[in-house]
Amino acid sequence: AQDRTAEAYSQFLQAHMLADAGDVTAAVAAYRRAMELDPASSSIPAALAELYLNENRLTDAQAAAEQAVAVGADNKQAHRVLGQIFAG
């Protein structure tokens, strides 16, 4: 279990770096791998939701944010993404 969590964190960090470099497709894939490795984390789908929001992929952003809230109801990043979607 510890190895899966460590690999999830590695994928999460890689996703951030890929997103910063502008490789959205690879970043999404890394976030998805991280989510598979650590399905109990609400931070991973929340970060993916924010990436989707920044790419104006609102349906994907909403789905990822809702997934984050389902895992962690108090995830502020996910609620912020949902708020921005609903306000727009």
C-alpha positions as CSV (number, residue, x, y, z in Angstrom):
1,A,0.0,0.0,0.0
2,Q,2.8,2.4,0.8
3,D,4.4,1.8,-2.6
4,R,1.1,2.6,-4.3
5,T,0.8,5.9,-2.4
6,A,4.4,6.8,-3.2
7,E,3.8,6.1,-6.9
8,A,0.5,8.1,-6.8
9,Y,2.4,11.1,-5.3
10,S,5.1,10.7,-8.0
11,Q,2.5,10.7,-10.7
12,F,0.7,13.7,-9.1
13,L,4.0,15.7,-9.1
14,Q,4.7,14.6,-12.7
15,A,1.3,15.8,-13.7
16,H,2.0,19.2,-12.2
17,M,5.3,19.5,-14.1
18,L,3.7,18.4,-17.4
19,A,0.8,20.9,-17.0
20,D,3.3,23.7,-16.2
21,A,5.2,22.7,-19.4
22,G,2.0,22.9,-21.4
23,D,1.6,19.2,-22.1
24,V,-2.1,18.9,-21.0
25,T,-2.7,15.4,-22.5
26,A,0.3,13.9,-20.7
27,A,-0.7,15.8,-17.5
28,V,-4.2,14.4,-17.6
29,A,-2.8,10.9,-18.1
30,A,-0.5,11.3,-15.1
31,Y,-3.4,12.6,-12.9
32,R,-5.5,9.6,-14.0
33,R,-2.7,7.1,-13.1
34,A,-2.4,8.9,-9.7
35,M,-6.1,8.6,-9.1
36,E,-6.0,4.9,-9.9
37,L,-3.2,4.4,-7.5
38,D,-4.7,6.4,-4.6
39,P,-8.5,6.5,-5.1
40,A,-9.0,7.8,-1.5
41,S,-7.3,11.1,-2.3
42,S,-9.5,14.1,-3.1
43,S,-6.5,16.3,-3.9
44,I,-5.8,14.4,-7.2
45,P,-9.1,14.8,-8.9
46,A,-9.4,18.4,-7.6
47,A,-6.1,19.2,-9.3
48,L,-7.3,17.5,-12.4
49,A,-10.5,19.6,-12.2
50,E,-8.5,22.8,-12.0
51,L,-6.5,21.8,-15.0
52,Y,-9.6,21.1,-17.0
53,L,-11.1,24.4,-15.9
54,N,-8.0,26.2,-17.0
55,E,-8.4,24.5,-20.4
56,N,-12.1,25.5,-20.6
57,R,-13.2,21.9,-20.5
58,L,-16.1,22.6,-18.2
59,T,-17.8,19.2,-18.4
60,D,-14.6,17.4,-17.5
61,A,-13.8,19.9,-14.8
62,Q,-17.2,19.5,-13.2
63,A,-16.9,15.7,-13.3
64,A,-13.5,15.7,-11.7
65,A,-14.5,18.2,-9.1
66,E,-17.6,16.2,-8.2
67,Q,-15.4,13.1,-7.9
68,A,-13.1,15.0,-5.5
69,V,-16.0,16.2,-3.4
70,A,-17.4,12.6,-3.3
71,V,-14.1,11.4,-1.8
72,G,-13.4,14.4,0.4
73,A,-16.4,16.7,1.0
74,D,-14.2,19.4,2.5
75,N,-11.9,19.7,-0.5
76,K,-11.7,23.5,-1.0
77,Q,-10.1,23.3,-4.4
78,A,-12.9,21.2,-5.8
79,H,-15.5,23.5,-4.3
80,R,-13.8,26.5,-5.8
81,V,-13.8,24.8,-9.3
82,L,-17.5,24.0,-9.0
83,G,-18.3,27.5,-7.8
84,Q,-16.5,29.0,-10.8
85,I,-18.3,26.7,-13.2
86,F,-21.7,27.4,-11.6
87,A,-21.0,31.2,-11.5
88,G,-20.0,31.2,-15.2
